[in-house]
Amino acid sequence: MIDRYLRELEAELGAVGIRGSRRRRILMETADHLRESGDAARFGEPKLIAARFADELATNGARRIAFASFLVLAPAGIAYAALFGLIRTWPDITSARVLPVAIGTALTIVLAPQVAFAAGVLTVARAWRLRSQMTAPAAEIVVLRRRAAVALASGAAAFAAIAVYAYEYSSGLPGWWTTTAFVVSGAALVPIGGAAVALARNARVRPQAAGAAGDVFDDVAPLIDAIPLRLRGRHWRFCLLVAAAVAAAAFVAGGPDEGPRNAVGEFVAVCAAFAALGRFLGLRS
């Protein structure tokens, strides 16, 4: 009876993505419990037990990875800002080895860090909201994993682009800066890759709990409710408000010469990103 129950539980654990040493540990603990009690029927249906394990492992793992991803990207962002703060004279854009590659690299350097920052903040906001829950709905875990994946992928793209940029414009950049760019990029990509591997492992576990995924208003409810603009449920109104705030900051930072152009670019970029990634990242239903 016990052996049959364990075989069924092993199959159900595999069906929800729990395999390897984790499955063996669960089966060993279950076997010990069953031998003590002697009643497999009272332990619960194997399918339900497997689903419960999947829900808890997916929730706890995704939440840890979300915080870890932000901790990985935060110092990387500081290194990014410091690296470009060291450049006093930018090389002419046409001096690249391969101009189309250089232009694509430059755009990636500008846009990818912004996507990484926004996705990272949203990841932490969702993880913080779920901090006290043992199990979260599968739809919420999917959103949390997607946000962490986008944040890590964008961060990796930014530093890969820095290395390519340093190579493309090596003739117009100081040698020490080029070397520093390669070192910083490599140092940043290692922990980002480690967090990505952990996320991929967690993504193998398929939670089963039912429930809605929620949206950005659920993630930042205290802030949204404090703003007397009736934003809850009005996703595009929220997007335009954020885009306007970002554009205003870009205008001030750019000054009278570059401010207007930067403000328009940032406003369009925020709206385009919201349209492209809003549903995927659970910002809007």
Backbone bond lengths (Angstrom), bond angles and torsions (degrees), N, CA, C in turn:
res aa  C-N    CA-C-N  psi(-1)  N-CA   C-N-CA  omega(-1)  CA-C   N-CA-C  phi
1 M - - - 1.463 - - 1.529 110.89 -
2 I 1.344 115.44 -46.60 1.466 119.40 -179.04 1.522 110.06 -66.74
3 D 1.333 116.75 -42.47 1.461 119.97 -179.27 1.527 110.82 -63.23
4 R 1.304 116.54 -39.62 1.469 119.95 178.80 1.519 110.20 -65.18
5 Y 1.316 117.11 -42.79 1.463 120.81 179.09 1.532 110.57 -61.39
6 L 1.309 116.53 -43.22 1.461 120.14 -179.24 1.523 111.32 -65.25
7 R 1.335 117.55 -37.24 1.463 119.89 177.31 1.526 110.59 -64.57
8 E 1.327 116.37 -42.10 1.462 119.84 178.47 1.527 111.08 -65.35
9 L 1.334 116.46 -41.35 1.461 119.84 179.18 1.525 110.84 -65.93
10 E 1.317 116.78 -38.88 1.464 120.37 178.29 1.529 110.56 -60.47
11 A 1.328 116.07 -43.07 1.464 119.84 179.20 1.530 111.55 -65.09
12 E 1.333 116.91 -41.45 1.461 120.62 -179.13 1.526 111.56 -69.10
13 L 1.322 116.77 -36.31 1.463 119.73 176.51 1.529 110.17 -63.82
14 G 1.316 116.18 -41.02 1.455 118.94 176.91 1.512 112.23 -64.36
15 A 1.332 116.73 -34.10 1.461 120.42 -179.17 1.517 112.64 -66.25
16 V 1.337 117.57 -26.94 1.475 120.31 178.90 1.528 111.58 -100.95
17 G 1.329 116.75 12.58 1.453 120.17 173.13 1.510 115.93 89.17
18 I 1.318 118.45 11.52 1.469 121.27 178.03 1.521 107.98 -96.61
19 R 1.317 115.24 110.88 1.464 120.05 -175.94 1.524 110.20 -138.22
20 G 1.308 116.13 -177.46 1.450 121.45 174.54 1.515 113.48 67.20
21 S 1.334 115.31 -145.81 1.455 121.30 -175.88 1.524 111.97 -63.92
22 R 1.316 116.75 -31.91 1.464 119.30 179.48 1.525 110.46 -65.28
23 R 1.322 117.17 -42.60 1.462 119.70 178.64 1.518 110.64 -66.95
24 R 1.322 116.59 -40.90 1.469 118.84 179.56 1.522 111.13 -62.24
25 R 1.315 117.29 -39.14 1.463 120.23 179.11 1.528 111.15 -65.29
26 I 1.320 116.56 -41.72 1.469 120.02 178.39 1.524 110.59 -63.34
27 L 1.311 116.44 -42.97 1.463 120.11 -179.27 1.523 111.22 -66.11
28 M 1.332 117.89 -38.37 1.465 120.69 177.99 1.519 111.04 -64.25
29 E 1.322 117.07 -44.32 1.458 120.19 179.69 1.523 110.93 -66.80
30 T 1.330 116.00 -38.18 1.464 119.42 177.91 1.529 110.59 -65.88
31 A 1.320 116.77 -40.99 1.466 119.97 179.60 1.527 110.70 -62.84
32 D 1.328 117.18 -41.81 1.467 120.01 177.80 1.522 110.76 -61.37
33 H 1.321 116.28 -43.23 1.460 119.71 -179.29 1.534 110.96 -64.53
34 L 1.322 116.50 -42.78 1.456 119.85 -177.43 1.530 111.03 -67.71
35 R 1.312 116.67 -36.14 1.470 118.58 179.21 1.532 110.77 -68.67
36 E 1.325 116.07 -31.17 1.465 119.11 177.28 1.523 111.71 -72.76
37 S 1.326 115.39 -42.92 1.468 119.13 -176.84 1.521 111.86 -84.75
38 G 1.336 115.86 -35.46 1.456 119.93 -179.38 1.505 114.82 74.93
39 D 1.357 117.79 10.10 1.458 120.72 -177.20 1.525 108.82 -134.58
40 A 1.332 115.64 97.84 1.468 119.90 -179.07 1.517 112.03 -70.80
41 A 1.351 116.66 -29.19 1.466 120.15 -177.17 1.523 111.87 -62.44
42 R 1.334 117.29 -34.01 1.461 120.70 -176.99 1.525 112.82 -81.02
43 F 1.334 117.53 -10.56 1.458 120.63 -179.42 1.524 111.64 -73.56
44 G 1.326 116.68 -26.96 1.460 120.83 179.52 1.511 111.92 119.46
45 E 1.331 115.51 158.55 1.456 120.15 178.71 1.532 109.77 -64.00
46 P 1.327 117.74 134.53 1.469 120.05 -179.35 1.524 113.65 -53.93
47 K 1.324 116.72 -38.06 1.463 119.63 -179.23 1.518 111.48 -65.08
48 L 1.337 116.42 -40.85 1.460 120.14 179.72 1.529 110.99 -70.13
49 I 1.311 116.86 -39.68 1.470 120.48 178.36 1.526 110.19 -63.10
50 A 1.317 116.46 -44.25 1.466 119.99 179.38 1.519 110.92 -62.60
51 A 1.330 116.50 -41.65 1.462 120.13 179.17 1.521 111.02 -63.18
52 R 1.326 116.49 -38.46 1.471 120.22 179.75 1.530 110.70 -65.86
53 F 1.326 115.94 -43.13 1.463 119.20 176.82 1.526 110.56 -61.64
54 A 1.335 116.57 -43.34 1.468 120.40 -178.90 1.520 111.17 -62.48
55 D 1.325 116.97 -41.95 1.463 120.50 -179.89 1.525 111.23 -62.80
56 E 1.317 116.78 -45.24 1.468 120.00 -178.14 1.521 111.72 -69.46
57 L 1.325 116.78 -43.80 1.462 119.74 -179.33 1.519 111.45 -66.22
58 A 1.321 116.85 -41.02 1.459 120.14 -179.70 1.521 110.81 -66.88
59 T 1.325 116.87 -42.50 1.462 120.54 -178.58 1.519 111.12 -65.35
60 N 1.325 116.62 -52.47 1.461 120.04 -178.26 1.524 111.93 -64.30
61 G 1.329 116.39 -42.92 1.450 119.67 -179.25 1.518 113.03 -65.73
62 A 1.332 116.97 -45.92 1.461 119.88 179.84 1.517 111.56 -63.86
63 R 1.320 116.45 -37.19 1.473 120.03 179.30 1.530 110.52 -66.00
64 R 1.319 117.61 -43.99 1.468 120.44 178.19 1.523 111.45 -63.16
65 I 1.321 116.14 -42.96 1.460 119.88 -178.89 1.528 110.73 -66.21
66 A 1.330 116.62 -34.37 1.460 119.67 178.43 1.520 111.07 -61.23
67 F 1.317 116.81 -47.84 1.463 119.96 178.48 1.530 110.84 -66.95
68 A 1.328 116.47 -40.02 1.463 119.53 179.47 1.525 111.21 -63.36
69 S 1.318 116.96 -38.62 1.465 120.39 179.23 1.513 111.12 -61.81
70 F 1.314 116.24 -41.72 1.463 119.24 179.60 1.532 110.33 -67.05
71 L 1.330 116.38 -39.79 1.462 119.71 179.02 1.527 111.70 -66.27
72 V 1.315 116.57 -29.40 1.466 120.45 176.47 1.529 110.60 -74.15
73 L 1.337 116.32 -41.78 1.457 120.30 -174.18 1.521 112.99 -78.98
74 A 1.336 117.73 -27.39 1.468 119.82 -177.66 1.529 111.97 -61.05
75 P 1.343 120.43 -53.89 1.470 118.97 177.44 1.520 112.38 -65.65
76 A 1.335 116.90 -30.06 1.464 119.29 176.81 1.520 110.23 -63.89
77 G 1.333 116.50 -38.90 1.457 120.14 177.55 1.515 112.27 -64.76
78 I 1.320 116.40 -38.95 1.472 120.42 177.32 1.530 109.87 -64.02
79 A 1.322 116.21 -42.79 1.470 120.09 178.52 1.526 110.56 -63.02
80 Y 1.321 116.62 -39.26 1.467 121.57 177.89 1.523 110.66 -59.87
81 A 1.328 116.51 -49.17 1.466 120.37 -179.47 1.521 111.63 -63.46
82 A 1.338 116.49 -41.55 1.460 119.86 -179.93 1.525 111.06 -65.87
83 L 1.324 116.42 -38.28 1.457 120.49 -177.75 1.524 110.92 -62.14
84 F 1.322 116.78 -46.87 1.458 119.25 -178.51 1.524 112.28 -80.21
85 G 1.323 116.57 -17.86 1.452 118.69 173.82 1.517 112.68 -70.33
86 L 1.338 116.35 -17.11 1.460 121.05 -178.96 1.531 112.67 -82.36
87 I 1.326 117.35 -14.49 1.463 120.35 -178.62 1.525 109.35 -82.58
88 R 1.320 115.86 124.52 1.461 120.95 178.10 1.524 111.52 -97.88
89 T 1.322 116.91 -35.20 1.464 121.28 -179.56 1.524 109.11 -129.57
90 W 1.327 115.81 121.25 1.458 120.28 -179.44 1.521 110.15 -83.04
91 P 1.312 119.13 140.58 1.466 120.58 177.35 1.518 111.57 -69.52
92 D 1.295 115.89 154.88 1.462 120.61 176.90 1.522 109.87 -62.77
93 I 1.318 116.39 136.19 1.466 120.45 -173.21 1.517 111.94 -62.81
94 T 1.317 117.01 -27.26 1.470 119.75 -178.30 1.518 112.97 -83.31
95 S 1.341 117.95 -0.71 1.465 120.53 -178.02 1.523 113.06 -87.58
96 A 1.315 118.04 7.40 1.465 121.83 -177.93 1.520 110.92 -70.46
97 R 1.314 116.02 158.88 1.468 120.96 176.78 1.528 110.16 -65.66
98 V 1.338 116.61 -47.67 1.465 122.28 177.80 1.525 106.05 -129.34
99 L 1.323 116.99 106.43 1.463 121.19 -170.29 1.535 113.43 -60.18
100 P 1.342 121.02 -46.36 1.477 119.02 179.79 1.529 112.79 -59.35
101 V 1.336 115.88 -39.50 1.465 119.86 177.85 1.519 110.22 -64.09
102 A 1.313 116.59 -42.24 1.462 120.79 -179.04 1.520 111.81 -64.57
103 I 1.324 116.88 -40.81 1.461 120.24 179.88 1.532 110.32 -64.92
104 G 1.334 116.30 -44.87 1.465 119.45 177.08 1.517 111.84 -62.13
105 T 1.318 116.01 -37.93 1.461 120.69 178.14 1.523 110.94 -64.80
106 A 1.326 116.78 -43.50 1.460 120.84 -179.76 1.528 111.09 -62.06
107 L 1.322 116.40 -42.45 1.469 119.68 178.22 1.532 110.68 -63.78
108 T 1.324 116.21 -39.51 1.464 119.72 178.71 1.519 111.09 -64.36
109 I 1.335 116.50 -40.52 1.458 120.61 179.73 1.522 111.16 -62.24
110 V 1.326 116.67 -33.78 1.469 120.40 -179.16 1.519 111.78 -79.56
111 L 1.334 117.14 -44.91 1.466 120.66 -170.53 1.529 113.73 -88.88
112 A 1.341 118.17 -39.33 1.466 120.57 -174.45 1.525 113.12 -59.43
113 P 1.341 120.22 -43.61 1.468 118.62 178.51 1.522 113.10 -61.90
114 Q 1.317 116.96 -33.72 1.466 119.36 178.83 1.528 111.20 -68.05
115 V 1.329 116.32 -40.75 1.459 119.98 176.59 1.527 110.36 -65.35
116 A 1.333 116.29 -41.50 1.465 120.34 179.34 1.520 110.63 -62.00
117 F 1.318 116.55 -43.04 1.468 119.93 -179.48 1.524 111.13 -64.95
118 A 1.335 116.92 -47.83 1.466 120.27 -178.84 1.527 111.15 -63.15
119 A 1.339 116.47 -46.19 1.465 119.56 179.98 1.521 111.06 -66.06
120 G 1.343 117.28 -36.45 1.460 120.21 178.69 1.517 112.18 -65.06
121 V 1.325 116.70 -42.52 1.468 120.28 178.14 1.526 110.37 -64.28
122 L 1.323 116.57 -42.04 1.463 120.05 178.49 1.529 111.29 -65.18
123 T 1.330 116.67 -35.61 1.465 120.54 177.32 1.517 111.02 -62.59
124 V 1.328 116.45 -46.40 1.455 120.38 179.78 1.532 110.58 -65.99
125 A 1.327 116.82 -37.69 1.463 119.80 179.74 1.528 110.89 -61.87
126 R 1.336 116.48 -42.84 1.470 119.52 178.76 1.526 110.82 -68.98
127 A 1.337 117.10 -43.05 1.461 120.10 -179.81 1.525 111.07 -63.57
128 W 1.316 117.62 -39.41 1.466 120.87 178.78 1.523 110.99 -65.18
129 R 1.322 116.50 -38.24 1.466 119.68 178.89 1.528 111.10 -65.88
130 L 1.317 116.78 -29.88 1.469 121.04 -178.61 1.531 112.46 -96.00
131 R 1.326 117.00 10.28 1.470 120.30 -170.55 1.522 113.77 -61.46
132 S 1.327 118.16 -29.85 1.463 120.42 -176.05 1.523 113.23 -100.80
133 Q 1.334 117.91 4.12 1.461 120.91 -177.14 1.524 110.39 -95.02
134 M 1.325 114.89 130.32 1.462 119.18 174.86 1.520 110.68 -70.63
135 T 1.321 116.13 -41.00 1.461 120.99 177.56 1.515 108.88 -133.69
136 A 1.322 115.94 139.95 1.456 122.18 177.59 1.525 108.50 -118.30
137 P 1.316 118.05 156.38 1.464 119.50 176.56 1.520 111.73 -56.73
138 A 1.307 115.66 146.66 1.465 120.25 -178.53 1.525 111.01 -57.58
139 A 1.332 117.31 -36.65 1.461 120.47 -179.07 1.525 111.18 -63.52
140 E 1.323 117.66 -36.14 1.461 120.35 178.60 1.527 111.15 -69.97
141 I 1.320 116.75 -38.41 1.459 120.49 178.43 1.526 110.25 -64.73
142 V 1.312 117.24 -39.40 1.465 120.85 178.05 1.521 110.50 -60.11
143 V 1.335 116.60 -45.12 1.467 120.29 178.86 1.525 110.78 -62.78
144 L 1.327 116.67 -43.41 1.460 120.61 -179.79 1.529 110.89 -61.08
145 R 1.310 116.57 -43.58 1.461 120.14 178.39 1.525 111.33 -64.86
146 R 1.319 117.02 -40.63 1.469 119.96 179.65 1.525 111.05 -62.49
147 R 1.317 116.63 -43.01 1.463 119.64 -179.54 1.524 110.84 -63.41
148 A 1.325 116.53 -44.18 1.460 119.62 178.49 1.527 110.55 -63.23
149 A 1.332 117.48 -39.98 1.460 120.92 -179.86 1.523 111.26 -64.15
150 V 1.332 116.99 -43.41 1.466 120.28 179.71 1.528 110.40 -66.05
151 A 1.329 116.75 -41.22 1.464 119.82 179.01 1.520 111.06 -61.86
152 L 1.325 117.07 -47.18 1.457 120.44 -179.06 1.523 111.73 -67.82
153 A 1.323 117.12 -41.93 1.461 120.02 179.70 1.526 111.11 -64.25
154 S 1.323 116.75 -40.26 1.465 119.63 179.23 1.519 111.27 -68.19
155 G 1.340 116.23 -39.99 1.454 119.22 176.35 1.526 111.70 -62.22
156 A 1.328 116.48 -42.76 1.466 120.15 178.10 1.521 110.80 -64.14
157 A 1.338 116.64 -41.01 1.468 120.25 179.17 1.521 110.94 -62.42
158 A 1.335 116.65 -39.32 1.462 120.24 -179.45 1.525 111.28 -61.97
159 F 1.331 117.57 -45.94 1.461 119.71 -176.75 1.526 111.71 -77.02
160 A 1.307 117.76 -30.66 1.458 119.11 172.71 1.527 110.10 -64.38
161 A 1.336 115.22 -39.25 1.464 119.81 178.41 1.526 111.59 -65.87
162 I 1.325 117.09 -35.33 1.469 120.09 177.36 1.525 110.37 -61.52
163 A 1.327 116.69 -44.17 1.462 120.13 179.42 1.527 110.82 -62.84
164 V 1.324 116.45 -41.98 1.470 119.85 178.73 1.524 110.14 -66.14
165 Y 1.327 116.68 -40.86 1.463 121.06 178.83 1.531 110.71 -60.78
166 A 1.320 116.04 -44.05 1.465 119.63 179.10 1.519 111.20 -61.40
167 Y 1.318 116.61 -37.33 1.467 119.72 178.03 1.525 111.59 -71.35
168 E 1.337 116.71 -45.13 1.458 120.82 -176.75 1.521 112.23 -62.66
169 Y 1.324 116.68 -37.22 1.466 120.63 -175.78 1.528 112.15 -111.04
170 S 1.320 116.60 27.52 1.463 119.85 -177.47 1.529 112.27 -60.91
171 S 1.327 117.47 -28.23 1.461 119.60 -179.12 1.523 112.34 -72.55
172 G 1.331 117.35 -23.03 1.458 120.12 -178.06 1.505 114.22 -109.42
173 L 1.328 116.90 6.18 1.463 121.59 179.88 1.522 109.82 -115.85
174 P 1.327 116.61 151.43 1.476 118.54 175.96 1.526 110.59 -61.41
175 G 1.313 115.27 143.32 1.459 119.17 -178.92 1.506 113.16 -59.88
176 W 1.326 116.67 -37.23 1.464 119.78 -179.51 1.517 111.10 -66.19
177 W 1.367 116.40 -34.11 1.471 118.66 -179.93 1.521 110.36 -70.45
178 T 1.320 116.46 -40.95 1.465 119.75 178.70 1.524 110.84 -59.92
179 T 1.326 115.92 -46.28 1.465 119.69 178.43 1.524 111.28 -61.88
180 T 1.327 116.05 -43.93 1.469 120.27 178.99 1.519 111.08 -61.76
181 A 1.331 116.58 -39.82 1.468 120.31 -179.92 1.521 111.06 -62.36
182 F 1.341 116.79 -41.79 1.463 119.65 177.95 1.531 111.31 -64.46
183 V 1.315 116.65 -42.83 1.473 120.51 -177.98 1.527 110.46 -66.63
184 V 1.326 116.67 -47.26 1.468 120.47 -178.92 1.524 110.68 -63.25
185 S 1.323 116.96 -41.78 1.468 120.07 179.95 1.518 111.07 -62.23
186 G 1.321 116.31 -46.48 1.459 119.23 178.70 1.508 112.77 -62.91
187 A 1.353 116.31 -41.87 1.461 120.03 179.94 1.516 111.71 -65.58
188 A 1.320 117.56 -33.43 1.464 120.50 -179.83 1.527 111.85 -76.72
189 L 1.325 116.74 -35.08 1.460 120.00 -175.73 1.526 112.86 -71.17
190 V 1.330 117.63 -26.79 1.469 119.81 -178.90 1.531 112.02 -63.76
191 P 1.349 120.35 -54.89 1.474 118.50 178.52 1.527 113.17 -66.91
192 I 1.333 116.94 -32.16 1.465 118.92 176.35 1.523 109.89 -62.25
193 G 1.336 116.27 -42.25 1.466 119.85 177.03 1.514 112.38 -63.93
194 G 1.345 116.60 -38.72 1.461 119.64 177.69 1.514 112.20 -62.30
195 A 1.334 116.31 -42.83 1.466 119.96 177.92 1.524 111.07 -65.72
196 A 1.324 117.00 -36.17 1.458 120.62 178.31 1.526 111.63 -65.18
197 V 1.328 116.89 -38.90 1.473 120.65 177.50 1.529 110.06 -63.94
198 A 1.337 116.37 -43.79 1.472 119.68 178.72 1.521 110.68 -62.43
199 L 1.328 116.99 -39.13 1.459 120.51 178.16 1.525 110.96 -64.63
200 A 1.326 116.86 -41.48 1.462 120.16 179.40 1.527 111.25 -63.06
201 R 1.325 116.71 -37.94 1.464 119.56 178.32 1.520 111.20 -66.51
202 N 1.330 115.86 -41.43 1.461 118.89 178.45 1.524 111.08 -65.68
203 A 1.329 116.74 -33.96 1.460 120.32 -177.73 1.527 112.69 -66.84
204 R 1.339 117.60 -16.10 1.465 119.64 177.00 1.521 111.88 -69.81
205 V 1.330 116.33 -26.69 1.462 120.16 -179.71 1.522 108.13 -81.21
206 R 1.317 116.56 127.01 1.459 121.90 -175.48 1.528 109.62 -106.85
207 P 1.334 117.31 101.91 1.469 120.10 178.44 1.521 110.75 -66.44
208 Q 1.325 115.64 155.41 1.459 121.09 -173.69 1.528 113.51 -118.43
209 A 1.324 118.18 -10.49 1.460 120.18 -173.96 1.522 111.22 -63.99
210 A 1.322 115.37 137.12 1.463 120.88 178.80 1.520 110.01 -81.58
211 G 1.310 115.67 160.96 1.456 120.79 177.39 1.512 111.15 144.33
212 A 1.330 115.76 163.58 1.463 121.52 -178.32 1.525 110.61 -79.27
213 A 1.327 115.80 156.64 1.459 120.93 -179.30 1.521 112.29 -80.00
214 G 1.325 117.78 -22.36 1.451 119.82 -175.47 1.521 111.28 75.09
215 D 1.317 117.50 175.45 1.455 121.18 179.68 1.520 109.49 -140.09
216 V 1.312 116.47 -168.46 1.460 120.74 -175.32 1.523 111.95 -64.21
217 F 1.316 117.10 -28.25 1.464 119.68 179.96 1.528 111.73 -69.69
218 D 1.323 116.45 -29.95 1.457 119.83 174.80 1.525 110.92 -72.50
219 D 1.325 116.66 -35.17 1.463 120.65 -176.58 1.520 112.40 -71.12
220 V 1.315 117.10 -35.91 1.473 121.10 -177.26 1.529 109.76 -121.12
221 A 1.315 116.26 41.06 1.466 121.28 -175.63 1.528 113.85 -54.45
222 P 1.337 120.27 -46.78 1.475 118.90 -179.16 1.522 112.81 -58.17
223 L 1.334 116.54 -40.23 1.457 120.20 -179.86 1.522 111.27 -70.18
224 I 1.323 116.38 -44.70 1.463 120.31 -178.80 1.518 111.25 -62.81
225 D 1.321 116.09 -43.84 1.462 119.92 -177.81 1.519 112.18 -69.28
226 A 1.337 116.93 -20.74 1.460 119.82 179.79 1.525 112.06 -81.97
227 I 1.331 117.57 -15.89 1.464 121.48 -179.97 1.524 109.17 -92.11
228 P 1.325 118.85 118.36 1.478 121.01 -175.05 1.523 112.76 -80.40
229 L 1.329 116.55 54.50 1.464 119.63 -178.82 1.526 112.27 -121.92
230 R 1.330 116.13 8.26 1.467 120.61 179.50 1.527 111.23 52.23
231 L 1.319 115.15 54.76 1.460 120.09 -176.83 1.517 113.39 -83.95
232 R 1.320 117.63 -26.77 1.467 120.06 -174.17 1.528 110.53 -58.04
233 G 1.332 114.46 125.07 1.453 120.82 -179.21 1.514 114.02 87.81
234 R 1.327 116.97 -10.47 1.470 120.88 179.55 1.530 108.68 -107.72
235 H 1.307 115.33 82.46 1.451 121.20 -169.63 1.523 112.84 -65.94
236 W 1.319 117.43 -43.24 1.457 118.74 -178.16 1.521 111.93 -72.51
237 R 1.309 117.65 -30.34 1.466 119.14 173.94 1.526 109.94 -63.16
238 F 1.325 115.73 -41.16 1.464 120.60 176.95 1.523 110.41 -63.16
239 C 1.337 116.90 -43.29 1.459 120.91 179.07 1.524 111.22 -59.92
240 L 1.319 117.14 -45.89 1.472 120.46 -178.39 1.520 111.15 -64.95
241 L 1.332 117.07 -34.90 1.462 120.44 177.81 1.530 110.56 -65.39
242 V 1.323 116.36 -46.02 1.461 120.10 178.30 1.524 110.44 -64.11
243 A 1.336 117.09 -43.24 1.460 120.95 179.77 1.526 111.14 -60.97
244 A 1.326 116.22 -40.14 1.465 119.56 178.86 1.522 111.22 -65.77
245 A 1.341 117.30 -39.20 1.463 120.42 178.84 1.526 110.85 -65.40
246 V 1.325 116.93 -42.62 1.459 120.82 178.68 1.527 110.63 -65.34
247 A 1.328 116.32 -41.38 1.464 120.27 179.12 1.524 111.03 -63.76
248 A 1.320 117.07 -39.50 1.464 120.28 178.20 1.525 111.27 -62.71
249 A 1.331 115.97 -42.34 1.466 119.39 178.01 1.520 110.91 -63.75
250 A 1.337 116.77 -41.20 1.463 120.37 178.87 1.525 111.02 -65.58
251 F 1.307 116.97 -36.62 1.470 121.11 178.80 1.524 110.78 -63.48
252 V 1.337 116.05 -45.60 1.465 120.55 -179.53 1.528 110.52 -65.99
253 A 1.329 116.19 -43.75 1.467 119.78 -177.99 1.520 111.89 -67.81
254 G 1.328 117.66 -33.51 1.457 120.56 -177.26 1.508 115.09 -81.22
255 G 1.330 116.44 -17.37 1.458 119.06 179.62 1.522 111.67 75.74
256 P 1.321 117.23 -175.37 1.468 120.52 -176.48 1.518 114.12 -66.93
257 D 1.332 117.63 -24.15 1.464 119.52 -177.38 1.524 112.03 -81.55
258 E 1.337 116.86 -56.45 1.459 121.10 -175.85 1.526 113.08 -99.91
259 G 1.334 118.05 -11.70 1.455 121.50 -176.21 1.515 114.79 -56.39
260 P 1.344 118.97 -52.85 1.473 119.20 -178.68 1.519 113.29 -59.36
261 R 1.341 116.11 -43.38 1.469 118.82 179.54 1.520 111.22 -64.64
262 N 1.324 117.20 -44.18 1.459 120.60 179.66 1.521 111.70 -64.24
263 A 1.320 116.64 -38.55 1.465 120.63 -179.23 1.522 111.01 -63.29
264 V 1.326 116.27 -44.91 1.471 119.91 179.11 1.529 110.01 -63.93
265 G 1.337 116.69 -43.39 1.456 120.01 -179.72 1.515 112.58 -62.13
266 E 1.345 116.70 -42.79 1.460 120.26 -179.79 1.531 110.93 -67.69
267 F 1.309 116.81 -39.84 1.471 119.99 179.43 1.525 110.48 -61.47
268 V 1.323 116.47 -46.45 1.464 120.75 179.88 1.529 110.27 -65.51
269 A 1.336 117.19 -40.22 1.467 120.77 -178.19 1.526 111.49 -64.16
270 V 1.338 116.92 -42.70 1.466 119.93 179.80 1.520 110.36 -63.61
271 C 1.321 117.36 -44.97 1.465 120.56 -179.23 1.526 111.17 -65.99
272 A 1.336 116.48 -39.81 1.464 119.70 179.37 1.526 110.86 -66.09
273 A 1.341 117.01 -41.46 1.459 120.17 178.84 1.521 111.13 -64.95
274 F 1.331 116.64 -38.66 1.462 120.24 178.63 1.527 110.62 -64.59
275 A 1.331 116.41 -40.89 1.461 120.21 179.13 1.527 111.14 -67.02
276 A 1.341 116.49 -39.27 1.463 120.09 -175.83 1.525 112.71 -79.08
277 L 1.336 117.59 -39.10 1.462 121.08 -171.31 1.525 113.70 -114.10
278 G 1.322 117.18 -2.52 1.462 119.76 -174.36 1.517 114.00 -56.65
279 R 1.303 117.23 -48.01 1.469 120.19 179.74 1.519 111.28 -72.27
280 F 1.325 116.28 -41.44 1.468 120.53 -177.27 1.519 111.28 -61.16
281 L 1.335 116.91 -37.84 1.451 121.42 -177.76 1.524 112.80 -93.54
282 G 1.313 117.60 6.59 1.455 120.53 176.48 1.520 113.44 71.57
283 L 1.328 117.90 26.41 1.451 120.33 177.11 1.515 111.33 -78.92
284 R 1.307 115.88 -31.64 1.454 121.02 177.89 1.522 108.93 -138.43
285 S 1.289 115.13 154.85 1.473 120.14 -177.02 1.510 109.62 -82.18
